[in-house]
Amino acid sequence: MLPIGYGAIIDGKQICNCSYLILTLMEPSVAVVILNWNGQSFLQRFLPSVVKTNYSNLQIIVADNASTDHSVSFLSEHYPNVQIIVNDKNYGFAEGYNQALAKVEADYLVLLNSDVEVPENWIKPVIDLMQSDDSIAVAQPKIKLQRDKSRFEYAGAAGGFIDSYGFTFCRGRIFDHLEEDKNQYNTNIPIFWASGAAFFIKSKAWKEISGLDADLFAHMEEIDLCWRLKNKGYKIICCTSAEVYHVGGGTLNASSPFKSYLNFRNNLIIMQKNLPFGEAIFKVFVRLWMDLAAWFQFAFKGQFGFAFSINKAHYHFFKAFFKTAAKRGDYQLPLKQHQGVLSGSIVWQYFAGKKKLFSELNNL
């Protein structure tokens, strides 16, 4: 295990153990863990902001997913106070974090993407909010666009939501429409899912839920984790008094058919896992037909790689059907009983109803 007190960093400087012990009595321990795969350029750009974080009881750790660039040597040379965990192979996002966090001890774990810039005081407001309620298991700050900090960012905006058919969206981002942040969503409300770009979780909740589902590899694995926690009665919260700035698409960009495949496959898997049996059968059936409509849209545009990704997603979903069924927990709450759920279809409201803003949505 990595000791909590080792290599404590405040304002980018290592402090002595005596001073550190005094400060640790004041605040819960936090481990910020950045999963890296061939991301030296992102570490060079954004790790400096992370090491300047103003929080007394802090570990900063880079978990390297068997990078083939010079990430590890770069860290060793330029950031000797940043702890490094080296995985023996590229496990993907989900299992990569599972492997790394098994070696970390802290009260709170923060899963932070390597392409995220942070201000100095981005941790304490979130921790204070989570400390105020034992039922809060997961939280996120506001996530804004790194190249235009006046706008929300795709990956999480001001908190994640879901509609009745499993389509996900955010407070401040619906499909590809990013809203400008005018403080219109500055309330700390329960949400359905928190973004994996800056994902705060209580360590005891991480252990209780056994971390991320490694079979998802990447994309929607944080939604699945949040959904499993919600089925156990925990809350997911967005803390709007903190914010971070995300580049997005650092590993798989939006033009990747593989990313499309993961999204289509994983969306079906998490519905099968987390909905009550009858609701899961019905809504997966509906989604298969909606996916077929997306297939025709890709085909008509000549985007055959994306069309094939849907075929591949459906094939692997059915191939893993019984394996996924075995992962279902003891209790699944009907979707409409959760907080952060839109009753009806976000697809219908957005495309037919022309509702581009979260604040315009009905039936939330």
ABEGO torsion letter per residue (X at the ends): XBBAABGBBBGGBBBBAAAAAAAAAABBBBBBBBBBBGAAAAAAAAAAAAAABBBABBBBBBBBBGBABAAAAAAAAABAABBBBBBABBAEAAAAAAAAAAABBBABBBBBBAABBBBABAAAAAAAAAAABAABABBBBBBBBAABAABBBAAAEAEBBBBAAGBBBBBGBBEABBBBBAGAABBBBBBABBBAABBBBBAAAAAAAGEBBAAAGBEGAAAAAAAAAAAAGBBBBBBAABBBBBAEGAABBAABAAAAAAAAAAAAAAAAAABBAAAAAAAAAAAAAAAAAAAAAAAAAGBAAAAAAAAAAAAAAAAAAAAAAAABBABBBBAAABBGBBBEBAAAAAAAAGBABAAABBGX
